[in-house]
Amino acid sequence: MTTGFSGEVAEYYAKFRRGYPPQALSALQRAFALTTDDIVLDVGCGTGQLAVPLAARVRSVIGIDPEPDMLRLARDEATKRGVRNATWVLGADADVPALGALLGERSVAMAVIGQALHWMRHEELFRALGPLCRPGGGVAVVANGTPLWLQDSSWSRSLRACLEEHFGTKLEASCGTSTEDRQRYAQALVDAGFDGVREIVIEYSDELTFDQLIGGVYSAMPVDELPGPDERQAFTERIRRSLPQDQGFTEDVRVSALVGWIT
């Protein structure tokens, strides 16, 4: 089953979604003692923002996603970067048990889920991943900052007001980044048998251009909500006019990795 993030939305996702800083990747590598003999599974891999850079640190990466366009763009990015040890699989979180049957038991060093867990049945997924993880391996649930329209800044509040007026609804979903979501995921990891569950946090600030900001907004819209080609310029200008004109777009990014181990 797809999530509606295909076509142009996938293109925006590949071009404008923020990548993960090297220090976050290094923290994951240390947490699970990843080596060039290990396999990493990226569930809901999107266009490869985690899978592609992780590939250089392990023997192989398997990215699984329900959107063919996402996988196509992930494969393109891997090819562009010369990554040859990544495999791309069409499937959803519900397909992980079948994937495990192909991989063999206890063969995964780390199963990572980026900003996609809110689309999944996380309790069932965690229970399915446990038997696939080698001793000392486990799961990392990585949040790559809060949505652009839910941040604590004047430009973010202006963006949120504009989007809420456009869609006629309040925008409150945190995409799995809120404190409540993280606590819920942490408890689900414990309930699924993972030990030592804790949070690894990397924080930094970044400056966005307006093109990056609007591209990030478009990357988060399902295809059926994306303004049509004839409407897009007007929508973009409406957002531009709603934002403060006398300041830049500084984003304070909090990368949070919930990690738990199988012993």
Secondary structure as GFF3:
##gff-version 3
##sequence-region A 1 263
A	DSSP	alpha_helix	7	16	.	.	.	ID=ss1
A	DSSP	alpha_helix	22	31	.	.	.	ID=ss2
A	DSSP	beta_strand	39	43	.	.	.	ID=ss3
A	DSSP	alpha_helix	51	54	.	.	.	ID=ss4
A	DSSP	three_ten_helix	55	57	.	.	.	ID=ss5
A	DSSP	beta_strand	60	65	.	.	.	ID=ss6
A	DSSP	alpha_helix	68	80	.	.	.	ID=ss7
A	DSSP	beta_strand	86	90	.	.	.	ID=ss8
A	DSSP	three_ten_helix	93	95	.	.	.	ID=ss9
A	DSSP	alpha_helix	96	103	.	.	.	ID=ss10
A	DSSP	beta_strand	108	113	.	.	.	ID=ss11
A	DSSP	three_ten_helix	117	119	.	.	.	ID=ss12
A	DSSP	alpha_helix	122	129	.	.	.	ID=ss13
A	DSSP	three_ten_helix	130	132	.	.	.	ID=ss14
A	DSSP	beta_strand	133	144	.	.	.	ID=ss15
A	DSSP	three_ten_helix	148	150	.	.	.	ID=ss16
A	DSSP	alpha_helix	154	167	.	.	.	ID=ss17
A	DSSP	alpha_helix	179	191	.	.	.	ID=ss18
A	DSSP	beta_strand	195	208	.	.	.	ID=ss19
A	DSSP	alpha_helix	210	219	.	.	.	ID=ss20
A	DSSP	three_ten_helix	223	225	.	.	.	ID=ss21
A	DSSP	alpha_helix	229	242	.	.	.	ID=ss22
A	DSSP	beta_strand	249	261	.	.	.	ID=ss23
###
